[in-house]
């Protein structure tokens, strides 16, 4: 459930008509619903209420500081994968002891920064990484809580580009090698083993791969405890999928997911951490855009809109489907016709949908790409020198621009012309 509904014939974000946002901020623009973000966070929190837990929102999904503040104030921890994300979480007021640092390629500078400023735990992904972290922590005179991300070799049955738990992926260490790796860590200075980490992929629409992976983690917990390691926390990653098309069967809900966790690892007495991103932010955001032209093609008509692949890359990158709705509610029984919905960027890949049935639309009409809150704005670029898309957060009848659209001057002034090009 989300809070983007038609009211008086106009699609609203909570109590604010999208027409109002377009008038004030212009298009394209991302619009988020605070109530939806909070609702999704709380669903996870409730699903794990049977034991000690921390829901660490995956900052990569939507990283605007206002969104992090909203979730952080509600009690969420954060899962970050770079110093930039870490700094955003801290700027949102989230204390270091609620921030988990993940990622395969943490640099020495990043390690030093989070060790100095405080971190709940670092999820290690390789042996060179753990040796480097040990050296830095020892040098800084601190002891850092760590887990090792294990690769359980489970097929998440999701899109190839977002599947991470198979042995051929770059992530984690093979689960079969885990005991050896934990033995080495226990002997290294500056590191304190606190648990195990696993993440098998994103947009999972079936709970079975989670179940298989978590069962392997439970077995490993027992083996590592027998080896003398203090396994007190299990970080079970993110990945629960969302419905992208209203017509499809809905994926499992957080409560069912929480039950799988309880079934598989609940008996171990560990604190559970999870790192959901998409389910919290995905359906809490839309991309609002305006039709520039309707172009009649051969055998098909094109809706050319003012958002493009640089603003929302998921369709071009993963062939992802996003439901697309006109902001003005279609009259019941309106006839629909197929459109190719495309952006202005000079690539054929700048296509949001092909042959999508829509009510007839004209130039100037507003439309909304749904389920765009996660991996939308964060993956935007300035390709074709299109200024970075702005963001708006709505709560009830309040709306606020949480990232302004940069002016052309701001965009261009980041470039500098070297002196030697100016000299005649
Ligand atoms: N934890 C780790 C270690 C991750 O790598 C990810 C996502 C998450 C948590 C959050 O997963 P979620 O709950 O959001 O599924 N750009 C792609 C998705 C990439 C996901 C990367 N890792 C997309 O637009 O579909």
Boltz pocket constraint, residues with backbone or C-beta under 6 A from the ligand:
constraints:
  - pocket:
      binder: B
      contacts: [[A, 58], [A, 61], [A, 79], [A, 102], [A, 103], [A, 161], [A, 162], [A, 199], [A, 201], [A, 202], [A, 203], [A, 237], [A, 238], [A, 239], [A, 240], [A, 275], [A, 276], [A, 277], [A, 278], [A, 279], [A, 314], [A, 318], [A, 374], [A, 375]]
      max_distance: 6.0
